[in-house]
Amino acid sequence: MAIHRASISDLAAQLNLSVSTVSRALSDNSRISAETKKRVWDLARQLNYQPNQLAAALRNGRSNTLGVVVPHIDGHFFALVLKGIETIANQAGLNVMICQSNEDVNQEKKNIKTLLNAQVDGILVSLALSTRDFRHLDEVRDQGIPLVFFDRILEDPGVSAVVLNDYQGGYEATVHLIEQGCRRVAHLGGPQHINICKNRYQGYADALRDHGLVADPRLVHFSDLSMQDGCLGMEFLLGHDARVDGVFSCNDLALVGAMQVLKRSGRTIPHDVALAGFSNELFASLTEPMLTSVDQRCELMGQTAVQMLLEMVAKGAEHVPARQVVLQPELLIRGSSSRTPRETLSMAV
């Protein structure tokens, strides 16, 4: 049985006042006497009256709420990005409505529709792996709703976004493996229509070329980068070239899967195969050995993205030129790739 929620009309009927008078009393309007305000508030508390925020948003044109769409929140990266978003939004007195696409473009479309129906003041989006049709995002811009992308973005100069220099992160991680003596460096890559995966792969390929090594297509395996994908990918790579002595993975999760396969095959890490990942997930420091990984400046990315969105909300999206902020990565070297000088020399010979 549905529970009736007290409305302004209910308060007005019981107090024999007009709806407009009750509304002004609840908003502490100076035109309403202190005695009337007290009567209204006393009854409101008695009936557990809660204001209809959506109705208020429709009246005022502002909901004081920002919408966020992320692929998932079960990893370290997006959890920290959301922490950064909420920190700045709360300081500005705004609420945050979080939606997960679960890497499904259809769910992402539903998320966007939900946020638009909730009259949010602006939307932050990181794209799902399966997103190739962007019409639902065009609808946001067509309605004049401020829109900022982060991490996985729509590659369009007309949108505002915050990204990491994924190319540089991939380049530095691969160079590090080469400097450890690796000469057959494999890559576990992600879907190439996603900007971060494409840029990390390009950094890997250019690092090999710049150091006189061949980017052998047999040493590259693309997938959705789950742990199982990492297992299958490593088996595929070893099956094509047992001489693999280094692996740069587009994320840490797939690298954990690869590590399991390498250990089962009797290879030692990092002496036989050195490993480097991307994202600096929480578990990267819990594996044995701990994973070398590229840190993505998660909280800073969230803080920067919401600051850009707040500027657009304050000034109007049409008055703020589109721009992209690029954050610089940091390679955190740990035991999965760090060889002794003697090992490095012997591998290079």
C-alpha positions in Angstrom: 0.0 0.0 0.0 1.5 3.4 -1.1 2.2 5.9 1.7 0.8 9.3 1.1 3.5 12.0 1.0 2.3 15.3 2.5 2.3 18.1 -0.1 2.1 21.9 0.2 -1.6 21.5 -0.8 -2.1 19.3 2.3 -0.6 21.9 4.6 -2.6 24.7 3.0 -5.9 22.7 3.4 -5.3 21.9 7.1 -4.2 25.4 8.0 -6.9 27.1 5.8 -4.2 29.1 4.0 -3.5 29.5 0.3 -0.8 27.3 -1.3 1.2 30.4 -2.2 1.2 31.6 1.4 2.4 28.2 2.7 5.1 28.1 0.0 6.3 31.6 1.0 6.3 30.6 4.7 8.4 27.6 4.0 10.9 29.7 2.0 11.0 32.2 4.9 9.6 35.0 2.8 9.6 38.4 4.7 6.0 39.1 3.6 4.7 36.3 5.8 4.3 36.9 9.6 6.3 35.0 12.1 3.1 33.6 13.6 2.0 32.1 10.2 5.5 30.8 9.6 5.5 29.0 12.9 2.1 27.4 12.2 3.2 26.2 8.8 6.5 24.8 10.1 4.9 23.1 13.1 2.5 21.2 10.8 5.2 20.5 8.3 7.3 18.8 11.0 4.2 16.9 12.3 3.4 15.6 8.8 7.1 15.0 8.0 6.7 17.2 4.9 9.6 17.0 2.4 9.9 19.5 -0.4 9.6 18.2 -3.9 13.1 19.0 -5.3 12.1 18.2 -8.9 9.2 20.6 -8.7 11.4 23.3 -7.3 13.9 22.6 -10.1 11.2 23.1 -12.7 10.1 26.4 -11.1 13.6 27.8 -10.5 15.4 26.3 -13.5 18.1 24.9 -11.2 18.2 21.6 -9.3 21.6 22.2 -7.6 22.4 18.7 -8.7 25.1 17.4 -11.1 24.9 14.1 -12.9 27.8 11.7 -13.4 27.9 8.7 -15.7 30.7 6.2 -15.2 31.3 2.8 -16.8 31.5 1.2 -13.3 32.4 2.0 -9.7 33.9 -1.3 -8.6 37.5 -0.3 -9.5 40.0 2.0 -7.8 40.2 4.5 -10.6 36.5 5.6 -10.9 36.0 5.5 -7.2 38.7 8.1 -6.7 37.6 10.2 -9.6 34.1 10.3 -8.0 35.7 11.3 -4.7 37.3 14.2 -6.4 34.0 15.2 -8.1 32.0 15.0 -4.9 34.7 17.0 -2.9 34.4 20.0 -5.2 30.7 19.7 -5.8 29.9 19.6 -2.1 32.1 22.6 -1.5 29.9 24.4 -4.0 26.8 23.3 -2.2 25.7 20.9 -5.0 24.5 17.3 -4.9 25.8 14.6 -7.2 23.7 11.9 -8.9 25.8 9.0 -10.0 24.9 6.5 -12.7 26.7 3.4 -13.9 26.6 2.3 -17.6 28.2 -1.1 -16.8 30.1 -0.7 -20.1 26.8 -0.9 -22.0 25.9 1.9 -24.4 22.1 1.2 -24.0 22.4 1.6 -20.2 24.4 4.7 -20.8 21.6 6.1 -22.9 19.1 5.4 -20.1 21.4 7.1 -17.6 21.5 10.2 -19.7 17.7 10.2 -20.1 17.3 9.8 -16.3 19.6 12.7 -15.6 17.9 15.0 -18.1 14.5 14.1 -16.6 15.9 15.0 -13.2 16.7 18.5 -14.5 20.4 18.2 -13.4 22.4 21.4 -13.9 25.2 19.7 -15.7 26.5 16.2 -16.7 30.0 14.6 -16.4 30.5 11.5 -18.6 33.1 8.8 -19.1 32.1 6.6 -22.0 31.3 2.9 -21.9 33.5 0.6 -23.9 30.6 -0.3 -26.3 29.7 3.4 -27.1 30.0 4.1 -30.8 26.7 6.0 -31.3 26.9 9.5 -29.7 23.4 10.9 -30.5 22.3 10.7 -26.8 25.2 13.0 -25.9 24.4 15.3 -28.8 20.9 15.7 -27.2 22.5 16.9 -24.0 24.4 19.7 -25.8 21.3 20.5 -28.0 19.4 21.2 -24.8 22.1 23.6 -23.6 23.0 21.4 -20.6 26.7 21.8 -19.7 28.6 18.6 -20.6 32.1 17.6 -19.7 33.9 14.3 -20.5 36.6 12.7 -18.5 39.1 9.8 -19.1 37.1 8.1 -22.0 36.0 10.9 -24.1 34.2 11.9 -27.3 37.1 12.9 -29.6 35.6 16.1 -30.9 37.3 19.5 -30.6 33.9 21.0 -29.8 33.6 19.3 -26.4 35.2 20.0 -23.0 37.1 17.2 -21.4 39.8 16.2 -18.9 42.1 13.4 -19.9 45.4 11.9 -18.9 48.3 12.0 -21.3 47.7 8.3 -22.0 50.2 8.3 -24.9 53.0 9.5 -22.6 52.1 7.0 -19.9 52.2 4.1 -22.5 55.5 5.4 -23.9 57.2 5.8 -20.5 56.1 2.3 -19.3 57.4 0.7 -22.5 60.7 2.6 -22.3 61.1 1.4 -18.7 60.7 -2.2 -19.8 63.2 -1.7 -22.6 65.7 -0.2 -20.1 65.3 -3.3 -18.0 66.6 -5.3 -20.8 63.4 -6.4 -22.5 63.6 -6.9 -26.2 60.3 -8.8 -27.0 57.8 -6.5 -25.3 54.2 -7.6 -25.8 51.1 -5.5 -25.3 47.7 -6.3 -23.9 45.5 -3.6 -25.5 41.9 -2.5 -25.3 39.3 -1.5 -27.9 40.9 0.9 -30.3 37.8 3.1 -30.8 38.3 4.2 -27.1 40.7 7.1 -26.9 42.7 5.9 -23.9 43.3 2.4 -25.3 44.3 3.8 -28.7 46.7 6.4 -27.2 48.3 3.9 -24.8 48.9 1.5 -27.7 50.4 4.2 -29.8 52.8 5.2 -26.9 53.9 1.5 -26.8 54.5 1.2 -30.5 56.4 4.5 -30.7 58.6 3.6 -27.8 59.6 0.4 -29.5 60.4 2.2 -32.8 62.4 4.9 -31.1 64.6 2.3 -29.4 65.2 0.3 -32.6 62.8 -2.5 -31.9 60.0 -3.8 -34.2 56.4 -3.4 -33.2 55.5 -7.0 -34.0 51.7 -7.5 -34.5 52.1 -11.0 -33.1 53.0 -9.5 -29.8 49.8 -7.5 -29.5 46.5 -8.8 -28.2 43.3 -6.6 -28.0 40.4 -7.3 -25.7 38.0 -5.7 -23.2 40.8 -6.0 -20.5 39.1 -8.2 -17.9 41.2 -10.5 -15.8 40.0 -13.4 -17.9 41.0 -11.5 -21.0 44.4 -11.0 -19.6 44.8 -14.8 -19.0 43.6 -15.6 -22.6 45.7 -12.8 -24.0 48.9 -14.0 -22.3 48.3 -17.6 -23.5 47.8 -16.3 -27.0 51.0 -14.3 -26.9 53.1 -17.1 -25.5 51.6 -19.4 -28.1 52.9 -17.1 -30.9 56.2 -16.2 -29.3 57.6 -18.0 -26.3 60.5 -15.4 -26.2 58.2 -12.7 -24.7 60.3 -11.0 -22.0 58.2 -8.0 -21.2 54.5 -7.1 -21.1 52.9 -3.6 -21.1 49.2 -3.8 -20.3 46.6 -1.2 -21.0 45.2 -1.8 -17.5 46.2 -3.5 -14.3 43.3 -6.0 -14.2 44.4 -7.7 -17.4 48.0 -7.7 -16.2 47.0 -9.7 -13.1 45.5 -12.4 -15.4 48.7 -12.4 -17.5 50.7 -12.8 -14.3 48.8 -15.9 -13.3 49.5 -17.5 -16.7 53.2 -16.6 -16.5 53.5 -18.1 -13.0 51.7 -21.3 -14.1 54.2 -21.6 -17.0 57.1 -21.5 -14.6 58.3 -18.1 -15.7 59.6 -15.8 -12.9 58.7 -12.2 -12.7 60.5 -9.9 -13.4 63.6 -12.0 -14.3 62.0 -14.0 -17.2 59.2 -11.5 -18.0 58.9 -8.0 -16.7 55.5 -6.5 -16.3 54.1 -2.9 -16.4 50.4 -1.9 -16.2 48.2 1.2 -16.2 45.8 2.7 -13.7 47.6 2.0 -10.4 44.7 0.1 -9.0 44.6 -0.6 -5.3 45.5 -4.2 -5.8 48.7 -3.3 -7.7 50.5 -3.0 -4.4 49.0 -6.3 -3.1 50.2 -8.7 -5.8 53.5 -10.7 -5.5 55.5 -9.1 -6.8 53.8 -5.7 -6.7 52.8 -4.2 -10.1 54.7 -1.4 -11.8 51.9 0.8 -13.0 51.1 4.3 -14.4 49.2 6.5 -12.0 46.3 8.4 -13.6 45.9 11.3 -11.1 42.4 10.1 -10.4 41.2 12.7 -7.8 42.7 15.6 -9.7 40.9 14.4 -12.8 37.6 14.5 -11.0 38.2 17.8 -9.4 39.3 19.4 -12.6 36.3 18.0 -14.5 33.8 19.3 -12.0 35.5 22.7 -11.8 35.1 23.0 -15.6 31.5 22.0 -15.4 30.7 24.5 -12.6 32.2 27.3 -14.8 29.8 26.3 -17.6 26.9 26.1 -15.2 27.6 29.6 -13.8 28.2 31.3 -17.1 26.1 29.2 -19.4 27.5 26.4 -21.6 27.3 28.6 -24.7 29.5 31.3 -23.2 32.4 29.0 -22.2 34.7 27.9 -25.1 35.3 24.2 -25.3 38.7 23.1 -24.0 40.6 20.0 -23.0 42.8 19.7 -20.0 45.6 17.1 -20.2 47.0 15.8 -16.9 50.5 14.2 -16.8 51.0 10.6 -15.7 53.4 9.2 -13.2 55.1 5.8 -13.6 55.3 4.0 -10.3 58.1 1.4 -10.6 57.6 -1.7 -8.4 58.8 -5.3 -8.2 57.1 -6.7 -11.3 59.5 -4.8 -13.6 62.5 -3.8 -11.6 65.5 -6.0 -12.4 68.9 -5.8 -10.8 71.7 -4.1 -12.9 73.3 -7.5 -13.5 70.0 -9.0 -14.8 69.4 -6.0 -17.0 72.9 -6.3 -18.6 72.5 -10.0 -19.2 69.1 -9.5 -20.9 70.4 -6.8 -23.2 73.3 -8.9 -24.5 
